[in-house]
Amino acid sequence: MTEKENKTLADLIGKFPPKDLPVIYADNAPITGRGNGTVKFYLIRSDPSLTADGSNNPHLVAQVVMPINGFVATAVFFEDELSNMVAGGELKADFVEEMRDTYRKRREERDAKRS
């Protein structure tokens, strides 16, 4: 291993994030696109009405474009985090499966339309 490979992320970028690092709050990332070796997805936030009428306004807040390998590594990282959150009691496994079922159904509906 090289000296660079032995360094931790904290060694490379510092112990704390920079104070001016942007923060993006998103409720979901339901839209993806692929092409030219990249994966693109959009982050969406749903803000409540300021008049408290019960309505909300979903809107795009950011676009993330990653190389496919980075996207796969990130997806695996998130999957591991889900497992840790279920194991730690922060999430119920039933909720995770409910979300997976929701996306499976959407995929099946989309695939049926393509046929």
C-alpha positions as CSV (number, residue, x, y, z in Angstrom):
1,M,0.0,0.0,0.0
2,T,1.1,3.5,-0.7
3,E,1.2,6.2,1.9
4,K,-1.8,7.9,0.3
5,E,-3.9,4.6,0.5
6,N,-3.1,4.4,4.2
7,K,-4.6,7.8,5.0
8,T,-8.1,8.1,6.3
9,L,-10.7,10.5,4.8
10,A,-10.1,12.8,7.8
11,D,-6.4,12.8,7.0
12,L,-7.1,13.9,3.4
13,I,-9.8,16.5,3.9
14,G,-9.7,17.4,7.6
15,K,-11.6,16.3,10.7
16,F,-14.7,18.4,10.1
17,P,-16.5,19.6,6.9
18,P,-15.7,23.2,5.9
19,K,-18.0,25.7,7.5
20,D,-19.2,26.9,4.0
21,L,-20.1,23.4,2.7
22,P,-23.6,23.6,1.2
23,V,-26.4,21.7,2.8
24,I,-29.1,20.3,0.6
25,Y,-32.3,19.0,2.2
26,A,-34.3,16.6,0.0
27,D,-37.3,14.4,0.7
28,N,-36.6,12.0,-2.2
29,A,-34.6,11.2,-5.2
30,P,-37.3,9.6,-7.5
31,I,-35.9,10.5,-10.9
32,T,-32.8,9.0,-12.6
33,G,-31.2,8.9,-16.0
34,R,-28.3,7.0,-17.4
35,G,-26.0,7.6,-20.3
36,N,-22.4,8.0,-21.4
37,G,-21.1,6.1,-18.3
38,T,-22.9,8.3,-15.8
39,V,-26.0,8.1,-13.6
40,K,-27.9,11.3,-13.1
41,F,-30.5,11.8,-10.4
42,Y,-32.6,14.7,-9.1
43,L,-33.2,15.5,-5.5
44,I,-36.8,16.7,-4.7
45,R,-38.0,18.6,-1.7
46,S,-41.7,19.1,-0.8
47,D,-42.4,22.3,1.0
48,P,-45.7,23.0,2.8
49,S,-47.9,25.9,1.9
50,L,-47.2,29.0,3.9
51,T,-50.9,29.5,4.3
52,A,-51.2,26.1,6.2
53,D,-53.9,24.9,3.8
54,G,-52.5,21.4,3.8
55,S,-51.1,21.6,0.3
56,N,-47.4,21.2,-0.6
57,N,-45.2,22.1,-3.5
58,P,-42.6,19.5,-4.6
59,H,-39.7,20.9,-6.5
60,L,-36.2,20.0,-7.7
61,V,-33.5,21.2,-5.4
62,A,-30.4,19.6,-7.0
63,Q,-29.1,17.4,-9.8
64,V,-26.4,14.8,-9.0
65,V,-24.3,13.3,-11.8
66,M,-21.9,10.5,-11.0
67,P,-19.9,7.9,-12.9
68,I,-21.6,4.5,-12.8
69,N,-18.9,3.0,-10.6
70,G,-19.4,5.8,-8.1
71,F,-23.1,5.4,-8.2
72,V,-22.8,1.7,-7.5
73,A,-20.5,2.3,-4.6
74,T,-22.9,4.9,-3.2
75,A,-25.9,2.6,-3.6
76,V,-24.0,-0.2,-1.8
77,F,-23.0,2.3,0.9
78,F,-26.7,3.4,1.4
79,E,-27.8,-0.3,1.4
80,D,-25.3,-0.9,4.2
81,E,-26.6,2.1,6.1
82,L,-30.2,0.8,5.8
83,S,-29.1,-2.5,7.3
84,N,-27.3,-0.6,10.1
85,M,-30.4,1.5,10.8
86,V,-32.7,-1.5,10.9
87,A,-30.2,-3.4,13.2
88,G,-30.0,-0.3,15.4
89,G,-33.7,0.1,15.7
90,E,-33.8,3.4,13.9
91,L,-35.9,1.9,11.1
92,K,-38.3,-1.0,10.9
93,A,-37.5,-3.7,8.3
94,D,-41.2,-3.6,7.3
95,F,-40.9,0.0,6.3
96,V,-37.8,-0.7,4.1
97,E,-39.7,-3.5,2.4
98,E,-42.7,-1.3,1.9
99,M,-40.6,1.2,0.1
100,R,-39.0,-1.5,-2.0
101,D,-42.4,-2.9,-2.9
102,T,-43.5,0.7,-3.9
103,Y,-40.6,0.9,-6.3
104,R,-41.0,-2.7,-7.6
105,K,-44.6,-1.8,-8.5
106,R,-43.6,1.4,-10.2
107,R,-41.0,-0.6,-12.2
108,E,-43.5,-3.3,-13.2
109,E,-46.1,-0.6,-14.3
110,R,-43.4,1.1,-16.3
111,D,-42.2,-2.1,-17.9
112,A,-45.9,-3.1,-18.7
113,K,-46.3,0.2,-20.6
114,R,-43.2,-0.5,-22.6
115,S,-44.4,-3.9,-23.7
